[in-house]
Amino acid sequence: MTEPSGRSVVERFARALQNKDFDEIEALVTDDFTDEMPQSGERVRGKANQLAILRNYPGGVGTIDPGSARLVGAEDKWVMTPSFTALRIEGSGDVYTYIGTARYPNGETWQMIAIIELRQGRVAKTTTWYAAPFEAPEWRAPYVERFSPPGA
């Protein structure tokens, strides 16, 4: 049996998260799956713990309206819309970078980046950083150009 491409595994994983398809997530991650969140100093060990976090997330894991989802882009770059939004996925082999936004129950949109590591066609490890919105300091105003971040 031919192993699926890394990109297709990461794409399926992103869609499964967005659609709260816990059965698909369970099929896509290894039993010894690990998620590290360096900002909070937390490490999730094991598929069961990851699924428990997703199922018990206050307010639910971000979802999309399947009728409005669309993929745009080339082999290594794509965009999905709307609410929990994957802005870009790049990589090759067994390592991919996932860049996106997450809209939280309080209405804030945070930027996120994850490094996704695959093993034998399944997600073995993710390392995820979340960046909260903040006001730009006025002292930088003469040196920068302001813009609206994706998903804001």
matplotlib code that plots the C-alpha trace (Angstrom):
import matplotlib.pyplot as plt

x = [0.0, 1.3, 1.9, 0.0, 2.0, 3.0, 1.0, -2.1, -1.7, -1.2, -4.2, -6.4, -5.2, -6.0, -9.5, -10.2, -9.3, -11.5, -14.4, -14.1, -13.7, -12.2, -12.3, -10.2, -7.7, -7.5, -6.7, -4.1, -2.0, 0.4, -0.3, 2.7, 1.7, 3.2, 2.2, 4.5, 3.4, 6.6, 4.9, 3.0, 5.6, 3.1, 3.7, 0.7, 1.8, -0.3, -3.2, -5.8, -4.6, -4.7, -8.2, -9.4, -8.1, -9.8, -13.1, -13.0, -11.8, -13.9, -16.2, -15.1, -12.3, -12.6, -14.8, -15.5, -18.7, -18.1, -20.2, -17.9, -14.5, -12.3, -8.7, -6.6, -2.9, -0.1, 1.2, 3.0, 0.8, -2.9, -5.6, -8.8, -11.6, -13.2, -13.1, -10.3, -8.1, -5.1, -3.2, -0.2, 1.3, 4.8, 7.2, 8.5, 9.2, 8.1, 8.3, 5.7, 5.0, 1.4, 0.6, -2.9, -5.2, -7.5, -10.6, -11.3, -14.7, -14.1, -13.8, -10.0, -8.1, -4.6, -1.8, -0.5, 2.3, 2.9, 5.7, 4.1, 6.3, 5.2, 6.2, 5.2, 2.3, 0.9, 1.2, 3.8, 4.5, 3.4, 5.1, 2.6, 3.0, 0.1, 0.6, -2.0, -2.9, -1.2, -1.2, 1.7, 3.9, 3.6, 7.4, 7.7, 5.1, 7.6, 9.4, 6.6, 3.6, 0.4, -1.8, -4.6, -3.3, -4.9, -8.1, -8.4]
y = [0.0, 3.4, 5.8, 9.1, 12.3, 14.3, 17.3, 15.2, 14.0, 17.5, 18.8, 16.0, 16.7, 20.4, 19.7, 17.1, 19.7, 22.3, 19.9, 18.4, 15.0, 13.2, 9.8, 11.2, 12.8, 9.5, 7.8, 10.4, 10.6, 8.1, 6.4, 8.2, 11.5, 14.6, 18.2, 20.8, 24.3, 26.2, 29.4, 27.6, 24.9, 22.1, 18.8, 16.6, 12.9, 10.3, 10.2, 9.8, 13.0, 15.0, 13.8, 14.6, 18.2, 18.7, 17.2, 19.3, 22.6, 25.4, 26.8, 24.0, 23.7, 26.3, 25.1, 26.0, 25.9, 23.0, 24.7, 27.7, 26.0, 26.2, 25.4, 27.7, 27.4, 25.3, 21.9, 23.4, 26.5, 26.7, 28.8, 27.8, 30.1, 31.2, 31.1, 28.7, 29.5, 27.7, 30.5, 28.5, 25.1, 24.5, 21.6, 18.4, 14.9, 14.5, 18.1, 20.8, 24.3, 25.3, 29.0, 30.1, 32.1, 30.9, 32.9, 32.3, 32.3, 35.9, 37.1, 37.6, 36.4, 35.0, 34.1, 30.6, 28.6, 24.9, 22.6, 19.2, 16.1, 13.0, 9.4, 6.6, 8.7, 9.8, 12.9, 12.1, 15.5, 19.1, 22.1, 25.0, 28.7, 31.1, 34.8, 37.1, 40.4, 43.5, 47.2, 48.5, 50.9, 54.5, 55.0, 52.6, 54.5, 56.5, 53.3, 50.9, 50.4, 49.3, 46.5, 44.2, 40.7, 37.8, 36.6, 39.8]
z = [0.0, -0.9, 1.9, 1.5, 0.8, 3.8, 2.5, 2.2, 5.8, 7.1, 5.1, 6.4, 10.0, 9.7, 8.3, 11.0, 13.7, 12.0, 11.7, 15.1, 13.4, 16.4, 14.6, 11.8, 14.2, 16.1, 12.8, 11.8, 14.9, 16.3, 19.6, 21.1, 19.7, 21.4, 21.3, 22.9, 23.7, 24.6, 25.7, 28.5, 29.2, 28.5, 26.8, 25.8, 25.7, 23.9, 21.5, 24.4, 26.2, 22.9, 22.1, 25.7, 25.3, 22.0, 23.3, 26.5, 25.2, 26.8, 24.1, 21.7, 19.2, 16.4, 13.5, 10.0, 8.0, 5.6, 3.0, 2.9, 3.1, 0.1, -0.8, -2.9, -3.8, -5.0, -3.8, -0.7, -0.1, 0.5, 2.2, 4.0, 5.0, 7.4, 11.3, 12.4, 9.4, 8.0, 6.1, 4.9, 5.0, 3.8, 4.0, 2.6, 3.7, 7.3, 8.5, 7.8, 9.1, 9.7, 9.9, 10.8, 13.0, 15.8, 16.8, 20.5, 22.2, 23.5, 19.8, 19.8, 16.8, 17.7, 15.2, 15.5, 14.1, 14.4, 13.3, 12.4, 12.3, 10.6, 11.1, 8.6, 7.2, 10.6, 12.8, 15.5, 17.0, 16.9, 18.5, 18.6, 19.4, 19.9, 19.6, 21.3, 19.6, 21.1, 20.3, 18.3, 20.3, 19.0, 19.0, 16.0, 14.0, 11.9, 10.8, 10.1, 7.8, 9.6, 8.1, 9.2, 10.1, 8.3, 10.0, 12.1]

ax = plt.figure().add_subplot(projection="3d")
ax.plot(x, y, z, "-o")
ax.set_aspect("equal")
plt.show()
